[in-house]
Amino acid sequence: MSKVFRKALVALSLLAASQVQAQDVVRLGNLKLAHFGAVSYIKEIAPSCGIKVEERVFPKGLDVMQAIIAGELDVGGTASEAAIQGRAGGAPVLVVAGFAKGGARLVARPELNIRNVLQLKGKRVGVTRGAIQEVLLMAELARYGLKADAAPGKDVQLVYLSYPDLNQALLGKQIDAMMQSEPQSSQAINKGFGVEVLKPYGTLIGEPVRTLVMTEKFYRERRPLAEKFMRCFVQATRTFIDHPDKAEKYVRETIFKNQISSEDFRDAIANSPYTLDITSSHIQVTTDIMAKTGVGRMARPPVAADWVKLDLLASARRSAHVD
């Protein structure tokens, strides 16, 4: 009986351990961009935080939102515009932190000598549909009274492409300029087939902040695990801010498999620094400009105060003694 009892205890212990382990798994959606590196790094330090993080990488932020709607993710790293569109479309998400700011640049073909936004008139400008870069492009064009559409006939013809394809299109002279993310815009400049026209931070949005979103269910029903995850998030982000060499090594070698140079990474992060800060007012301003320019075509733009919840971040910062 004693042997049977011991075996039963072992079996129960293993079952309990597996259940605890399953309960401590966080499903994370992310993008393959330099300034999303600290979010990816969470999974590397997760065991020391008492959790396991399973990361899935998506082509764009709206794909992260779709996976959240499908119940496949608990947390996601995305730009603010995808979070806003997702919330407007019924995604049960809350903004719980920021993790990077900036990350956009208007880049043109060198031989065209485009030096300002007005000189985009009559040009083909590439951008990723639904990305924060599209919001910033439309806001900049609106400042100068320029109209834009994917169909010919407007002041500016938009060409919608993915981030990697934008660089190839600029290199192949299929577009004249692009509103691009990082590190792709830095790569275009460093390789000589693009020149910076401007960093588009002169609108009311300022430097757009990338958002860490969490499902309402995870936030409300799995609170202890959500708190552990947020402490791990703060630790990962502070590591990248305080140790840029470690951030560079991880992003270049682990995420990009040495496909970007040290110069590309450093230029990219200079234009998209890691941060923890975000405000409800920033999300509201971004929402208002999206509604005004028609990006996302939201029937009912969400009110930021209803879904920006920064209490977990504040608690995690206090635990880590981070101002």
Residue, then its C-alpha position, 0 to 999 in steps of 0.5 A: m500500500s505504501k508503494v501505491f500511496r507514494k506513486a499516487l502522491v507523485a502522480l498528484s504532485l506532477l498533475a498539480a505542477s502541470q496545472v500550476q505551470a499551465q496557469d502561469v503561461v502568458r500568451l504574448g503577441n508581438l511584431k518583428l521590429a527593433h523597438f518591440g525588442a524589449v517586449s520579446y525579451i520578456k520571454e527570456i527572463a520570464p522563468s525568473c519572474g515565476i511565469k512562462v511566456e509563449e510569444r507569437v510574432f505577427p506581420k502587423g498590429l491588426d493581426v495581433m488584434q485579430a488573434i486577441i478577438a479569437g481568444e488566442l492571446d492574453v497580451g500584445g505589443t502593438a502600435s496605438e492605432a492598431a489597439i484603437q482600431g481593435r477596441a473600436g472593432g470589439a476587441p476586449v483589450l485594455v492599454v496597460a503600458g507604453f514600451a517605445k515611442g517615435g519609430a517613424r520616418l518619411v524617407a525619399r529616393p535621393e535623386l528626387n531631392i524631396r525636402n518637405v511634405l509639399q514636394l510629395k504632390g504628384k508622387r507615389v508614397g508607400v506606407t503600411r495600411g492601418a499602421i501608425q505610420e499611415v496615421l502620421l502620414m495622413a496627419e502630415l499631409a492634412r497639415y499642408g492641405l494635400k489629399a491622398d488615396a490609393a487610386p490615382g487622381k489625388d495630390v498623393q498616390l498611396v501605395y500600401l505595402s508591408y514594412p519589408d516590401l516598402n524598402q524593396a519598392l523604394l530601392g526598385k523605384q516603384i515608389d518615390a517616398m515612404m513613411q516607414s518604421e524602424p529599423q527599415s527606415s534606418q536601413a534605407i538611409n544607411k544603404g544609400f537608397g533613401v534619404e530622410v525628409l522628416k520625422p513626422y512628430g510635428t502633429l498633435i500626436g507628437e511621438p507616437v507611443r507603442t502600446l502594451v495591451m491586455t485582454e479584459k479577461f486576463y486583467r480582471e480574472r487572472r490578476p496575480l498572473a497579470e501582476k507578475f507579467m507586468r513586473c517582468f515587463v518593467q524589468a525587461t524594458r528597464t534592462f534595455i534602457d539601462h544596458p543598450d549593448k545588451a538590447e542591441k545584441y538581443v535584437r540584432e542576433t536573436i530577433f533579426k539573425n544579424q540581418i541588420s547592422s549595429e549602425d542600423f540598430r543604433d539609428a533605429i533606437a535613436n528614433s524609437p527609444y524604449t520607454l514605459d510611459i503612456t497617457s490616456s490623453h495621448i491615446q485620445v489625441t491619436t483616436d481623434i486624429m484617426a477619426k478625422t483623417g479616416v484611418g481605420r474607418m471607425a464607426r464609434p471611436p473608443v473613448a481613451a478614459d474607458w480602456v487605458k488602465l495604468d494601475l498594473l504598470a504603476s504597481a510594477r514600477r513601485s515594486a521595481h523602484v522605477d520612477 
